Amino acid sequence: MCDICGHIPCSHGCPNEPDPPAVCECDYCGDAILAGEEYIEYESNSYHEECFEDAAASILLEKGAIRKTAEVEEDWW
C-alpha cells in the first residue's frame, strides 16, 4: 500500500504513481514518447511535438529538403 495515497496501485495524481508506458522513442532527442502524449510521425520516424517544432528545418533537410539562395536572372526586367 502506498504511504502517500493509501492505494494499491497508486491513484492518479499520486507522486508515486508510475509513469505511463513508453510507446516509442523520439528520433530527435532519444527520450521516450509516453502513452497519452501527442507526437509527430514523419517518414516512419517519431518526434515529440516540441522536438519537431524546435528542429523542423534540420529534420526536413535531413529528409531531403533543399536549402537554396534566391537569385535573379540577369535579364529579368
HUSUL-V997003 format. One record per residue. RES is the residue in one letter. PSI is psi in radians with two decimals (none if undefined). Layout:
res->RES psi->PSI
res->RES psi->PSI
//
This chain:
res->M psi->2.42
res->C psi->2.38
res->D psi->-0.39
res->I psi->-0.95
res->C psi->-0.32
res->G psi->0.24
res->H psi->2.78
res->I psi->2.03
res->P psi->3.07
res->C psi->2.53
res->S psi->2.79
res->H psi->2.29
res->G psi->-0.21
res->C psi->2.40
res->P psi->-0.37
res->N psi->-0.03
res->E psi->2.31
res->P psi->2.67
res->D psi->2.62
res->P psi->2.76
res->P psi->2.61
res->A psi->2.35
res->V psi->-0.71
res->C psi->-3.07
res->E psi->2.44
res->C psi->2.21
res->D psi->-0.10
res->Y psi->-0.96
res->C psi->-0.30
res->G psi->-0.09
res->D psi->2.81
res->A psi->2.53
res->I psi->2.05
res->L psi->2.71
res->A psi->2.31
res->G psi->-0.26
res->E psi->2.50
res->E psi->2.49
res->Y psi->2.93
res->I psi->2.31
res->E psi->2.20
res->Y psi->2.12
res->E psi->0.91
res->S psi->0.24
res->N psi->2.61
res->S psi->2.43
res->Y psi->2.44
res->H psi->2.58
res->E psi->-0.80
res->E psi->-0.58
res->C psi->-0.76
res->F psi->-0.74
res->E psi->-0.71
res->D psi->-0.52
res->A psi->0.35
res->A psi->-0.78
res->A psi->-0.82
res->S psi->-0.62
res->I psi->-0.81
res->L psi->-0.65
res->L psi->-0.67
res->E psi->-0.51
res->K psi->0.06
res->G psi->-0.04
res->A psi->2.66
res->I psi->2.24
res->R psi->2.25
res->K psi->2.87
res->T psi->2.20
res->A psi->2.29
res->E psi->2.52
res->V psi->2.35
res->E psi->2.55
res->E psi->-0.54
res->D psi->0.59
res->W psi->-0.39
res->W psi->none
//
